Amino acid sequence: LLDASAFIQTLEARQGLKICCPEEIAWRMGYITGEALEALARPLANSGYGRYLLELLEDDAR
């Protein structure tokens, strides 16, 4: 289990992507809007996970 978590951590660090992020998947597949993603991410903005979700929206706006 430790090996699996180290592998995921390495993958996320190298690729700059989160593995199995339900909010991101729902947004990319069109199940939720950008506004809905932002509403989900705002309360989490003080965490790395929340910042990641908000950065997805910022990158998409460019």
PDBQT receptor file of N, H, CA, C and O in Angstrom, charges set to zero:
ATOM      1  N   LEU A   1       0.829  -1.193   0.000  1.00  0.00    +0.000 N 
ATOM      2  CA  LEU A   1       0.000   0.000   0.000  1.00  0.00    +0.000 C 
ATOM      3  C   LEU A   1       0.875   1.258   0.000  1.00  0.00    +0.000 C 
ATOM      4  O   LEU A   1       0.562   2.251  -0.657  1.00  0.00    +0.000 OA
ATOM      5  N   LEU A   2       1.958   1.191   0.741  1.00  0.00    +0.000 N 
ATOM      6  H   LEU A   2       2.212   0.384   1.275  1.00  0.00    +0.000 HD
ATOM      7  CA  LEU A   2       2.883   2.324   0.775  1.00  0.00    +0.000 C 
ATOM      8  C   LEU A   2       3.495   2.556  -0.603  1.00  0.00    +0.000 C 
ATOM      9  O   LEU A   2       3.653   3.699  -1.032  1.00  0.00    +0.000 OA
ATOM     10  N   ASP A   3       3.840   1.471  -1.295  1.00  0.00    +0.000 N 
ATOM     11  H   ASP A   3       3.712   0.543  -0.946  1.00  0.00    +0.000 HD
ATOM     12  CA  ASP A   3       4.399   1.598  -2.643  1.00  0.00    +0.000 C 
ATOM     13  C   ASP A   3       3.395   2.245  -3.594  1.00  0.00    +0.000 C 
ATOM     14  O   ASP A   3       3.761   3.086  -4.416  1.00  0.00    +0.000 OA
ATOM     15  N   ALA A   4       2.134   1.849  -3.476  1.00  0.00    +0.000 N 
ATOM     16  H   ALA A   4       1.837   1.167  -2.808  1.00  0.00    +0.000 HD
ATOM     17  CA  ALA A   4       1.096   2.414  -4.345  1.00  0.00    +0.000 C 
ATOM     18  C   ALA A   4       0.938   3.909  -4.095  1.00  0.00    +0.000 C 
ATOM     19  O   ALA A   4       0.824   4.691  -5.039  1.00  0.00    +0.000 OA
ATOM     20  N   SER A   5       0.930   4.304  -2.832  1.00  0.00    +0.000 N 
ATOM     21  H   SER A   5       1.022   3.669  -2.065  1.00  0.00    +0.000 HD
ATOM     22  CA  SER A   5       0.762   5.728  -2.544  1.00  0.00    +0.000 C 
ATOM     23  C   SER A   5       1.974   6.535  -2.991  1.00  0.00    +0.000 C 
ATOM     24  O   SER A   5       1.827   7.670  -3.445  1.00  0.00    +0.000 OA
ATOM     25  N   ALA A   6       3.166   5.965  -2.869  1.00  0.00    +0.000 N 
ATOM     26  H   ALA A   6       3.285   5.043  -2.501  1.00  0.00    +0.000 HD
ATOM     27  CA  ALA A   6       4.375   6.654  -3.344  1.00  0.00    +0.000 C 
ATOM     28  C   ALA A   6       4.337   6.808  -4.860  1.00  0.00    +0.000 C 
ATOM     29  O   ALA A   6       4.752   7.837  -5.393  1.00  0.00    +0.000 OA
ATOM     30  N   PHE A   7       3.840   5.792  -5.551  1.00  0.00    +0.000 N 
ATOM     31  H   PHE A   7       3.503   4.956  -5.118  1.00  0.00    +0.000 HD
ATOM     32  CA  PHE A   7       3.726   5.841  -7.008  1.00  0.00    +0.000 C 
ATOM     33  C   PHE A   7       2.769   6.956  -7.434  1.00  0.00    +0.000 C 
ATOM     34  O   PHE A   7       3.080   7.732  -8.337  1.00  0.00    +0.000 OA
ATOM     35  N   ILE A   8       1.610   7.035  -6.786  1.00  0.00    +0.000 N 
ATOM     36  H   ILE A   8       1.357   6.404  -6.052  1.00  0.00    +0.000 HD
ATOM     37  CA  ILE A   8       0.623   8.075  -7.108  1.00  0.00    +0.000 C 
ATOM     38  C   ILE A   8       1.198   9.452  -6.813  1.00  0.00    +0.000 C 
ATOM     39  O   ILE A   8       1.026  10.379  -7.605  1.00  0.00    +0.000 OA
ATOM     40  N   GLN A   9       1.872   9.592  -5.695  1.00  0.00    +0.000 N 
ATOM     41  H   GLN A   9       2.011   8.839  -5.051  1.00  0.00    +0.000 HD
ATOM     42  CA  GLN A   9       2.477  10.877  -5.336  1.00  0.00    +0.000 C 
ATOM     43  C   GLN A   9       3.497  11.306  -6.382  1.00  0.00    +0.000 C 
ATOM     44  O   GLN A   9       3.539  12.478  -6.758  1.00  0.00    +0.000 OA
ATOM     45  N   THR A  10       4.313  10.385  -6.851  1.00  0.00    +0.000 N 
ATOM     46  H   THR A  10       4.279   9.433  -6.546  1.00  0.00    +0.000 HD
ATOM     47  CA  THR A  10       5.309  10.680  -7.880  1.00  0.00    +0.000 C 
ATOM     48  C   THR A  10       4.640  11.082  -9.188  1.00  0.00    +0.000 C 
ATOM     49  O   THR A  10       5.046  12.052  -9.827  1.00  0.00    +0.000 OA
ATOM     50  N   LEU A  11       3.620  10.335  -9.580  1.00  0.00    +0.000 N 
ATOM     51  H   LEU A  11       3.291   9.547  -9.061  1.00  0.00    +0.000 HD
ATOM     52  CA  LEU A  11       2.887  10.651 -10.811  1.00  0.00    +0.000 C 
ATOM     53  C   LEU A  11       2.282  12.048 -10.749  1.00  0.00    +0.000 C 
ATOM     54  O   LEU A  11       2.412  12.825 -11.695  1.00  0.00    +0.000 OA
ATOM     55  N   GLU A  12       1.626  12.366  -9.645  1.00  0.00    +0.000 N 
ATOM     56  H   GLU A  12       1.520  11.735  -8.877  1.00  0.00    +0.000 HD
ATOM     57  CA  GLU A  12       1.000  13.681  -9.512  1.00  0.00    +0.000 C 
ATOM     58  C   GLU A  12       2.039  14.792  -9.556  1.00  0.00    +0.000 C 
ATOM     59  O   GLU A  12       1.808  15.835 -10.168  1.00  0.00    +0.000 OA
ATOM     60  N   ALA A  13       3.166  14.579  -8.918  1.00  0.00    +0.000 N 
ATOM     61  H   ALA A  13       3.353  13.732  -8.420  1.00  0.00    +0.000 HD
ATOM     62  CA  ALA A  13       4.218  15.605  -8.895  1.00  0.00    +0.000 C 
ATOM     63  C   ALA A  13       4.823  15.809 -10.277  1.00  0.00    +0.000 C 
ATOM     64  O   ALA A  13       5.059  16.945 -10.687  1.00  0.00    +0.000 OA
ATOM     65  N   ARG A  14       5.073  14.740 -10.987  1.00  0.00    +0.000 N 
ATOM     66  H   ARG A  14       4.882  13.816 -10.654  1.00  0.00    +0.000 HD
ATOM     67  CA  ARG A  14       5.703  14.845 -12.314  1.00  0.00    +0.000 C 
ATOM     68  C   ARG A  14       4.773  15.433 -13.356  1.00  0.00    +0.000 C 
ATOM     69  O   ARG A  14       5.196  16.235 -14.189  1.00  0.00    +0.000 OA
ATOM     70  N   GLN A  15       3.503  15.037 -13.316  1.00  0.00    +0.000 N 
ATOM     71  H   GLN A  15       3.160  14.385 -12.639  1.00  0.00    +0.000 HD
ATOM     72  CA  GLN A  15       2.563  15.455 -14.352  1.00  0.00    +0.000 C 
ATOM     73  C   GLN A  15       1.772  16.705 -13.982  1.00  0.00    +0.000 C 
ATOM     74  O   GLN A  15       1.156  17.327 -14.848  1.00  0.00    +0.000 OA
ATOM     75  N   GLY A  16       1.784  17.075 -12.717  1.00  0.00    +0.000 N 
ATOM     76  H   GLY A  16       2.285  16.571 -12.013  1.00  0.00    +0.000 HD
ATOM     77  CA  GLY A  16       1.015  18.244 -12.294  1.00  0.00    +0.000 C 
ATOM     78  C   GLY A  16      -0.478  18.015 -12.336  1.00  0.00    +0.000 C 
ATOM     79  O   GLY A  16      -1.255  18.968 -12.398  1.00  0.00    +0.000 OA
ATOM     80  N   LEU A  17      -0.885  16.763 -12.303  1.00  0.00    +0.000 N 
ATOM     81  H   LEU A  17      -0.253  15.989 -12.253  1.00  0.00    +0.000 HD
ATOM     82  CA  LEU A  17      -2.296  16.405 -12.336  1.00  0.00    +0.000 C 
ATOM     83  C   LEU A  17      -2.643  15.596 -11.104  1.00  0.00    +0.000 C 
ATOM     84  O   LEU A  17      -1.788  14.920 -10.532  1.00  0.00    +0.000 OA
ATOM     85  N   LYS A  18      -3.905  15.667 -10.695  1.00  0.00    +0.000 N 
ATOM     86  H   LYS A  18      -4.599  16.216 -11.160  1.00  0.00    +0.000 HD
ATOM     87  CA  LYS A  18      -4.377  14.835  -9.597  1.00  0.00    +0.000 C 
ATOM     88  C   LYS A  18      -4.920  13.533 -10.176  1.00  0.00    +0.000 C 
ATOM     89  O   LYS A  18      -5.525  13.520 -11.248  1.00  0.00    +0.000 OA
ATOM     90  N   ILE A  19      -4.700  12.466  -9.467  1.00  0.00    +0.000 N 
ATOM     91  H   ILE A  19      -4.209  12.477  -8.596  1.00  0.00    +0.000 HD
ATOM     92  CA  ILE A  19      -5.219  11.165  -9.869  1.00  0.00    +0.000 C 
ATOM     93  C   ILE A  19      -6.572  10.970  -9.196  1.00  0.00    +0.000 C 
ATOM     94  O   ILE A  19      -6.686  11.081  -7.976  1.00  0.00    +0.000 OA
ATOM     95  N   CYS A  20      -7.586  10.683  -9.986  1.00  0.00    +0.000 N 
ATOM     96  H   CYS A  20      -7.493  10.592 -10.978  1.00  0.00    +0.000 HD
ATOM     97  CA  CYS A  20      -8.937  10.424  -9.493  1.00  0.00    +0.000 C 
ATOM     98  C   CYS A  20      -9.501  11.605  -8.709  1.00  0.00    +0.000 C 
ATOM     99  O   CYS A  20      -9.756  11.509  -7.509  1.00  0.00    +0.000 OA
ATOM    100  N   CYS A  21      -9.687  12.695  -9.398  1.00  0.00    +0.000 N 
ATOM    101  H   CYS A  21      -9.480  12.773 -10.374  1.00  0.00    +0.000 HD
ATOM    102  CA  CYS A  21     -10.290  13.900  -8.825  1.00  0.00    +0.000 C 
ATOM    103  C   CYS A  21     -11.725  13.975  -9.370  1.00  0.00    +0.000 C 
ATOM    104  O   CYS A  21     -11.925  14.417 -10.501  1.00  0.00    +0.000 OA
ATOM    105  N   PRO A  22     -12.720  13.552  -8.586  1.00  0.00    +0.000 N 
ATOM    106  CA  PRO A  22     -14.094  13.457  -9.100  1.00  0.00    +0.000 C 
ATOM    107  C   PRO A  22     -14.636  14.766  -9.668  1.00  0.00    +0.000 C 
ATOM    108  O   PRO A  22     -15.334  14.764 -10.682  1.00  0.00    +0.000 OA
ATOM    109  N   GLU A  23     -14.314  15.883  -9.018  1.00  0.00    +0.000 N 
ATOM    110  H   GLU A  23     -13.747  15.885  -8.195  1.00  0.00    +0.000 HD
ATOM    111  CA  GLU A  23     -14.811  17.173  -9.506  1.00  0.00    +0.000 C 
ATOM    112  C   GLU A  23     -14.227  17.503 -10.879  1.00  0.00    +0.000 C 
ATOM    113  O   GLU A  23     -14.938  17.985 -11.761  1.00  0.00    +0.000 OA
ATOM    114  N   GLU A  24     -12.945  17.245 -11.055  1.00  0.00    +0.000 N 
ATOM    115  H   GLU A  24     -12.367  16.853 -10.338  1.00  0.00    +0.000 HD
ATOM    116  CA  GLU A  24     -12.306  17.507 -12.345  1.00  0.00    +0.000 C 
ATOM    117  C   GLU A  24     -12.901  16.618 -13.430  1.00  0.00    +0.000 C 
ATOM    118  O   GLU A  24     -13.186  17.084 -14.534  1.00  0.00    +0.000 OA
ATOM    119  N   ILE A  25     -13.086  15.356 -13.121  1.00  0.00    +0.000 N 
ATOM    120  H   ILE A  25     -12.855  14.977 -12.224  1.00  0.00    +0.000 HD
ATOM    121  CA  ILE A  25     -13.647  14.417 -14.095  1.00  0.00    +0.000 C 
ATOM    122  C   ILE A  25     -15.045  14.860 -14.513  1.00  0.00    +0.000 C 
ATOM    123  O   ILE A  25     -15.365  14.881 -15.702  1.00  0.00    +0.000 OA
ATOM    124  N   ALA A  26     -15.883  15.214 -13.528  1.00  0.00    +0.000 N 
ATOM    125  H   ALA A  26     -15.623  15.197 -12.563  1.00  0.00    +0.000 HD
ATOM    126  CA  ALA A  26     -17.250  15.653 -13.834  1.00  0.00    +0.000 C 
ATOM    127  C   ALA A  26     -17.243  16.900 -14.706  1.00  0.00    +0.000 C 
ATOM    128  O   ALA A  26     -18.045  17.014 -15.633  1.00  0.00    +0.000 OA
ATOM    129  N   TRP A  27     -16.350  17.828 -14.417  1.00  0.00    +0.000 N 
ATOM    130  H   TRP A  27     -15.699  17.735 -13.664  1.00  0.00    +0.000 HD
ATOM    131  CA  TRP A  27     -16.259  19.066 -15.197  1.00  0.00    +0.000 C 
ATOM    132  C   TRP A  27     -15.773  18.781 -16.617  1.00  0.00    +0.000 C 
ATOM    133  O   TRP A  27     -16.353  19.281 -17.581  1.00  0.00    +0.000 OA
ATOM    134  N   ARG A  28     -14.729  17.995 -16.752  1.00  0.00    +0.000 N 
ATOM    135  H   ARG A  28     -14.258  17.589 -15.969  1.00  0.00    +0.000 HD
ATOM    136  CA  ARG A  28     -14.183  17.697 -18.085  1.00  0.00    +0.000 C 
ATOM    137  C   ARG A  28     -15.171  16.918 -18.952  1.00  0.00    +0.000 C 
ATOM    138  O   ARG A  28     -15.177  17.061 -20.175  1.00  0.00    +0.000 OA
ATOM    139  N   MET A  29     -16.004  16.096 -18.316  1.00  0.00    +0.000 N 
ATOM    140  H   MET A  29     -15.999  15.980 -17.322  1.00  0.00    +0.000 HD
ATOM    141  CA  MET A  29     -16.985  15.313 -19.072  1.00  0.00    +0.000 C 
ATOM    142  C   MET A  29     -18.285  16.078 -19.313  1.00  0.00    +0.000 C 
ATOM    143  O   MET A  29     -19.199  15.563 -19.956  1.00  0.00    +0.000 OA
ATOM    144  N   GLY A  30     -18.369  17.311 -18.795  1.00  0.00    +0.000 N 
ATOM    145  H   GLY A  30     -17.626  17.730 -18.273  1.00  0.00    +0.000 HD
ATOM    146  CA  GLY A  30     -19.543  18.143 -19.031  1.00  0.00    +0.000 C 
ATOM    147  C   GLY A  30     -20.707  17.880 -18.094  1.00  0.00    +0.000 C 
ATOM    148  O   GLY A  30     -21.814  18.360 -18.335  1.00  0.00    +0.000 OA
ATOM    149  N   TYR A  31     -20.474  17.121 -17.025  1.00  0.00    +0.000 N 
ATOM    150  H   TYR A  31     -19.575  16.731 -16.829  1.00  0.00    +0.000 HD
ATOM    151  CA  TYR A  31     -21.547  16.847 -16.071  1.00  0.00    +0.000 C 
ATOM    152  C   TYR A  31     -21.818  18.038 -15.164  1.00  0.00    +0.000 C 
ATOM    153  O   TYR A  31     -22.935  18.207 -14.675  1.00  0.00    +0.000 OA
ATOM    154  N   ILE A  32     -20.794  18.871 -14.936  1.00  0.00    +0.000 N 
ATOM    155  H   ILE A  32     -19.886  18.733 -15.333  1.00  0.00    +0.000 HD
ATOM    156  CA  ILE A  32     -20.977  20.096 -14.158  1.00  0.00    +0.000 C 
ATOM    157  C   ILE A  32     -20.347  21.255 -14.934  1.00  0.00    +0.000 C 
ATOM    158  O   ILE A  32     -19.452  21.049 -15.754  1.00  0.00    +0.000 OA
ATOM    159  N   THR A  33     -20.813  22.452 -14.672  1.00  0.00    +0.000 N 
ATOM    160  H   THR A  33     -21.540  22.619 -14.006  1.00  0.00    +0.000 HD
ATOM    161  CA  THR A  33     -20.289  23.648 -15.344  1.00  0.00    +0.000 C 
ATOM    162  C   THR A  33     -19.063  24.171 -14.602  1.00  0.00    +0.000 C 
ATOM    163  O   THR A  33     -18.737  23.723 -13.502  1.00  0.00    +0.000 OA
ATOM    164  N   GLY A  34     -18.403  25.121 -15.227  1.00  0.00    +0.000 N 
ATOM    165  H   GLY A  34     -18.667  25.485 -16.120  1.00  0.00    +0.000 HD
ATOM    166  CA  GLY A  34     -17.286  25.783 -14.575  1.00  0.00    +0.000 C 
ATOM    167  C   GLY A  34     -17.724  26.499 -13.308  1.00  0.00    +0.000 C 
ATOM    168  O   GLY A  34     -16.992  26.541 -12.320  1.00  0.00    +0.000 OA
ATOM    169  N   GLU A  35     -18.930  27.063 -13.348  1.00  0.00    +0.000 N 
ATOM    170  H   GLU A  35     -19.525  27.029 -14.151  1.00  0.00    +0.000 HD
ATOM    171  CA  GLU A  35     -19.457  27.744 -12.164  1.00  0.00    +0.000 C 
ATOM    172  C   GLU A  35     -19.671  26.757 -11.021  1.00  0.00    +0.000 C 
ATOM    173  O   GLU A  35     -19.390  27.069  -9.864  1.00  0.00    +0.000 OA
ATOM    174  N   ALA A  36     -20.163  25.577 -11.347  1.00  0.00    +0.000 N 
ATOM    175  H   ALA A  36     -20.391  25.323 -12.287  1.00  0.00    +0.000 HD
ATOM    176  CA  ALA A  36     -20.369  24.550 -10.320  1.00  0.00    +0.000 C 
ATOM    177  C   ALA A  36     -19.033  24.072  -9.762  1.00  0.00    +0.000 C 
ATOM    178  O   ALA A  36     -18.899  23.844  -8.560  1.00  0.00    +0.000 OA
ATOM    179  N   LEU A  37     -18.050  23.922 -10.640  1.00  0.00    +0.000 N 
ATOM    180  H   LEU A  37     -18.159  24.107 -11.617  1.00  0.00    +0.000 HD
ATOM    181  CA  LEU A  37     -16.720  23.514 -10.183  1.00  0.00    +0.000 C 
ATOM    182  C   LEU A  37     -16.142  24.569  -9.250  1.00  0.00    +0.000 C 
ATOM    183  O   LEU A  37     -15.551  24.240  -8.222  1.00  0.00    +0.000 OA
ATOM    184  N   GLU A  38     -16.313  25.831  -9.607  1.00  0.00    +0.000 N 
ATOM    185  H   GLU A  38     -16.794  26.098 -10.442  1.00  0.00    +0.000 HD
ATOM    186  CA  GLU A  38     -15.810  26.906  -8.750  1.00  0.00    +0.000 C 
ATOM    187  C   GLU A  38     -16.512  26.903  -7.394  1.00  0.00    +0.000 C 
ATOM    188  O   GLU A  38     -15.873  27.110  -6.362  1.00  0.00    +0.000 OA
ATOM    189  N   ALA A  39     -17.817  26.670  -7.393  1.00  0.00    +0.000 N 
ATOM    190  H   ALA A  39     -18.336  26.502  -8.231  1.00  0.00    +0.000 HD
ATOM    191  CA  ALA A  39     -18.568  26.623  -6.137  1.00  0.00    +0.000 C 
ATOM    192  C   ALA A  39     -18.086  25.477  -5.248  1.00  0.00    +0.000 C 
ATOM    193  O   ALA A  39     -18.071  25.601  -4.023  1.00  0.00    +0.000 OA
ATOM    194  N   LEU A  40     -17.698  24.382  -5.857  1.00  0.00    +0.000 N 
ATOM    195  H   LEU A  40     -17.710  24.282  -6.852  1.00  0.00    +0.000 HD
ATOM    196  CA  LEU A  40     -17.163  23.258  -5.084  1.00  0.00    +0.000 C 
ATOM    197  C   LEU A  40     -15.754  23.547  -4.582  1.00  0.00    +0.000 C 
ATOM    198  O   LEU A  40     -15.374  23.115  -3.494  1.00  0.00    +0.000 OA
ATOM    199  N   ALA A  41     -14.982  24.279  -5.380  1.00  0.00    +0.000 N 
ATOM    200  H   ALA A  41     -15.291  24.630  -6.264  1.00  0.00    +0.000 HD
ATOM    201  CA  ALA A  41     -13.575  24.519  -5.053  1.00  0.00    +0.000 C 
ATOM    202  C   ALA A  41     -13.377  25.641  -4.043  1.00  0.00    +0.000 C 
ATOM    203  O   ALA A  41     -12.452  25.574  -3.234  1.00  0.00    +0.000 OA
ATOM    204  N   ARG A  42     -14.215  26.661  -4.067  1.00  0.00    +0.000 N 
ATOM    205  H   ARG A  42     -14.967  26.715  -4.724  1.00  0.00    +0.000 HD
ATOM    206  CA  ARG A  42     -14.016  27.836  -3.201  1.00  0.00    +0.000 C 
ATOM    207  C   ARG A  42     -13.871  27.484  -1.715  1.00  0.00    +0.000 C 
ATOM    208  O   ARG A  42     -12.956  27.989  -1.065  1.00  0.00    +0.000 OA
ATOM    209  N   PRO A  43     -14.747  26.630  -1.155  1.00  0.00    +0.000 N 
ATOM    210  CA  PRO A  43     -14.582  26.300   0.267  1.00  0.00    +0.000 C 
ATOM    211  C   PRO A  43     -13.278  25.554   0.566  1.00  0.00    +0.000 C 
ATOM    212  O   PRO A  43     -12.847  25.493   1.718  1.00  0.00    +0.000 OA
ATOM    213  N   LEU A  44     -12.661  24.997  -0.452  1.00  0.00    +0.000 N 
ATOM    214  H   LEU A  44     -13.011  25.046  -1.388  1.00  0.00    +0.000 HD
ATOM    215  CA  LEU A  44     -11.415  24.238  -0.287  1.00  0.00    +0.000 C 
ATOM    216  C   LEU A  44     -10.190  25.039  -0.700  1.00  0.00    +0.000 C 
ATOM    217  O   LEU A  44      -9.093  24.490  -0.794  1.00  0.00    +0.000 OA
ATOM    218  N   ALA A  45     -10.367  26.331  -0.946  1.00  0.00    +0.000 N 
ATOM    219  H   ALA A  45     -11.258  26.777  -0.869  1.00  0.00    +0.000 HD
ATOM    220  CA  ALA A  45      -9.300  27.158  -1.520  1.00  0.00    +0.000 C 
ATOM    221  C   ALA A  45      -8.039  27.223  -0.668  1.00  0.00    +0.000 C 
ATOM    222  O   ALA A  45      -6.970  27.544  -1.188  1.00  0.00    +0.000 OA
ATOM    223  N   ASN A  46      -8.133  26.931   0.612  1.00  0.00    +0.000 N 
ATOM    224  H   ASN A  46      -9.002  26.670   1.034  1.00  0.00    +0.000 HD
ATOM    225  CA  ASN A  46      -6.953  26.961   1.476  1.00  0.00    +0.000 C 
ATOM    226  C   ASN A  46      -6.148  25.668   1.425  1.00  0.00    +0.000 C 
ATOM    227  O   ASN A  46      -5.096  25.564   2.056  1.00  0.00    +0.000 OA
ATOM    228  N   SER A  47      -6.634  24.690   0.681  1.00  0.00    +0.000 N 
ATOM    229  H   SER A  47      -7.488  24.774   0.168  1.00  0.00    +0.000 HD
ATOM    230  CA  SER A  47      -5.916  23.417   0.562  1.00  0.00    +0.000 C 
ATOM    231  C   SER A  47      -5.323  23.284  -0.840  1.00  0.00    +0.000 C 
ATOM    232  O   SER A  47      -5.747  23.969  -1.771  1.00  0.00    +0.000 OA
ATOM    233  N   GLY A  48      -4.367  22.422  -0.974  1.00  0.00    +0.000 N 
ATOM    234  H   GLY A  48      -4.022  21.866  -0.217  1.00  0.00    +0.000 HD
ATOM    235  CA  GLY A  48      -3.773  22.167  -2.281  1.00  0.00    +0.000 C 
ATOM    236  C   GLY A  48      -4.791  21.631  -3.269  1.00  0.00    +0.000 C 
ATOM    237  O   GLY A  48      -4.735  21.943  -4.459  1.00  0.00    +0.000 OA
ATOM    238  N   TYR A  49      -5.712  20.832  -2.782  1.00  0.00    +0.000 N 
ATOM    239  H   TYR A  49      -5.758  20.579  -1.816  1.00  0.00    +0.000 HD
ATOM    240  CA  TYR A  49      -6.754  20.254  -3.630  1.00  0.00    +0.000 C 
ATOM    241  C   TYR A  49      -7.657  21.351  -4.188  1.00  0.00    +0.000 C 
ATOM    242  O   TYR A  49      -7.947  21.375  -5.384  1.00  0.00    +0.000 OA
ATOM    243  N   GLY A  50      -8.098  22.253  -3.324  1.00  0.00    +0.000 N 
ATOM    244  H   GLY A  50      -7.862  22.234  -2.352  1.00  0.00    +0.000 HD
ATOM    245  CA  GLY A  50      -8.949  23.358  -3.767  1.00  0.00    +0.000 C 
ATOM    246  C   GLY A  50      -8.231  24.275  -4.734  1.00  0.00    +0.000 C 
ATOM    247  O   GLY A  50      -8.804  24.707  -5.734  1.00  0.00    +0.000 OA
ATOM    248  N   ARG A  51      -6.968  24.574  -4.434  1.00  0.00    +0.000 N 
ATOM    249  H   ARG A  51      -6.503  24.224  -3.621  1.00  0.00    +0.000 HD
ATOM    250  CA  ARG A  51      -6.180  25.421  -5.348  1.00  0.00    +0.000 C 
ATOM    251  C   ARG A  51      -6.026  24.737  -6.702  1.00  0.00    +0.000 C 
ATOM    252  O   ARG A  51      -6.069  25.401  -7.738  1.00  0.00    +0.000 OA
ATOM    253  N   TYR A  52      -5.847  23.420  -6.706  1.00  0.00    +0.000 N 
ATOM    254  H   TYR A  52      -5.812  22.881  -5.864  1.00  0.00    +0.000 HD
ATOM    255  CA  TYR A  52      -5.738  22.673  -7.961  1.00  0.00    +0.000 C 
ATOM    256  C   TYR A  52      -7.013  22.849  -8.793  1.00  0.00    +0.000 C 
ATOM    257  O   TYR A  52      -6.939  23.108  -9.994  1.00  0.00    +0.000 OA
ATOM    258  N   LEU A  53      -8.169  22.710  -8.162  1.00  0.00    +0.000 N 
ATOM    259  H   LEU A  53      -8.229  22.499  -7.186  1.00  0.00    +0.000 HD
ATOM    260  CA  LEU A  53      -9.433  22.857  -8.884  1.00  0.00    +0.000 C 
ATOM    261  C   LEU A  53      -9.593  24.267  -9.450  1.00  0.00    +0.000 C 
ATOM    262  O   LEU A  53     -10.033  24.436 -10.587  1.00  0.00    +0.000 OA
ATOM    263  N   LEU A  54      -9.240  25.265  -8.665  1.00  0.00    +0.000 N 
ATOM    264  H   LEU A  54      -8.883  25.128  -7.741  1.00  0.00    +0.000 HD
ATOM    265  CA  LEU A  54      -9.343  26.648  -9.145  1.00  0.00    +0.000 C 
ATOM    266  C   LEU A  54      -8.360  26.917 -10.277  1.00  0.00    +0.000 C 
ATOM    267  O   LEU A  54      -8.672  27.668 -11.201  1.00  0.00    +0.000 OA
ATOM    268  N   GLU A  55      -7.185  26.318 -10.216  1.00  0.00    +0.000 N 
ATOM    269  H   GLU A  55      -6.931  25.708  -9.465  1.00  0.00    +0.000 HD
ATOM    270  CA  GLU A  55      -6.205  26.483 -11.296  1.00  0.00    +0.000 C 
ATOM    271  C   GLU A  55      -6.700  25.857 -12.593  1.00  0.00    +0.000 C 
ATOM    272  O   GLU A  55      -6.382  26.351 -13.674  1.00  0.00    +0.000 OA
ATOM    273  N   LEU A  56      -7.471  24.778 -12.501  1.00  0.00    +0.000 N 
ATOM    274  H   LEU A  56      -7.729  24.377 -11.622  1.00  0.00    +0.000 HD
ATOM    275  CA  LEU A  56      -8.055  24.187 -13.708  1.00  0.00    +0.000 C 
ATOM    276  C   LEU A  56      -8.910  25.218 -14.437  1.00  0.00    +0.000 C 
ATOM    277  O   LEU A  56      -8.838  25.352 -15.658  1.00  0.00    +0.000 OA
ATOM    278  N   LEU A  57      -9.713  25.938 -13.675  1.00  0.00    +0.000 N 
ATOM    279  H   LEU A  57      -9.771  25.830 -12.683  1.00  0.00    +0.000 HD
ATOM    280  CA  LEU A  57     -10.585  26.956 -14.270  1.00  0.00    +0.000 C 
ATOM    281  C   LEU A  57      -9.781  28.113 -14.841  1.00  0.00    +0.000 C 
ATOM    282  O   LEU A  57     -10.095  28.624 -15.916  1.00  0.00    +0.000 OA
ATOM    283  N   GLU A  58      -8.742  28.525 -14.120  1.00  0.00    +0.000 N 
ATOM    284  H   GLU A  58      -8.487  28.110 -13.247  1.00  0.00    +0.000 HD
ATOM    285  CA  GLU A  58      -7.895  29.616 -14.609  1.00  0.00    +0.000 C 
ATOM    286  C   GLU A  58      -7.197  29.221 -15.904  1.00  0.00    +0.000 C 
ATOM    287  O   GLU A  58      -7.132  30.013 -16.844  1.00  0.00    +0.000 OA
ATOM    288  N   ASP A  59      -6.678  28.002 -15.955  1.00  0.00    +0.000 N 
ATOM    289  H   ASP A  59      -6.731  27.359 -15.191  1.00  0.00    +0.000 HD
ATOM    290  CA  ASP A  59      -6.000  27.529 -17.165  1.00  0.00    +0.000 C 
ATOM    291  C   ASP A  59      -6.971  27.425 -18.332  1.00  0.00    +0.000 C 
ATOM    292  O   ASP A  59      -6.601  27.695 -19.474  1.00  0.00    +0.000 OA
ATOM    293  N   ASP A  60      -8.213  27.035 -18.049  1.00  0.00    +0.000 N 
ATOM    294  H   ASP A  60      -8.513  26.816 -17.121  1.00  0.00    +0.000 HD
ATOM    295  CA  ASP A  60      -9.215  26.902 -19.102  1.00  0.00    +0.000 C 
ATOM    296  C   ASP A  60      -9.608  28.265 -19.661  1.00  0.00    +0.000 C 
ATOM    297  O   ASP A  60      -9.953  28.377 -20.837  1.00  0.00    +0.000 OA
ATOM    298  N   ALA A  61      -9.559  29.295 -18.831  1.00  0.00    +0.000 N 
ATOM    299  H   ALA A  61      -9.278  29.204 -17.875  1.00  0.00    +0.000 HD
ATOM    300  CA  ALA A  61      -9.941  30.643 -19.257  1.00  0.00    +0.000 C 
ATOM    301  C   ALA A  61      -8.896  31.271 -20.179  1.00  0.00    +0.000 C 
ATOM    302  O   ALA A  61      -9.196  32.224 -20.898  1.00  0.00    +0.000 OA
ATOM    303  N   ARG A  62      -7.693  30.751 -20.160  1.00  0.00    +0.000 N 
ATOM    304  H   ARG A  62      -7.450  29.976 -19.576  1.00  0.00    +0.000 HD
ATOM    305  CA  ARG A  62      -6.612  31.323 -20.996  1.00  0.00    +0.000 C 
ATOM    306  C   ARG A  62      -6.731  30.937 -22.428  1.00  0.00    +0.000 C 
ATOM    307  O   ARG A  62      -5.903  31.338 -23.246  1.00  0.00    +0.000 OA
TER     308      ARG A  62
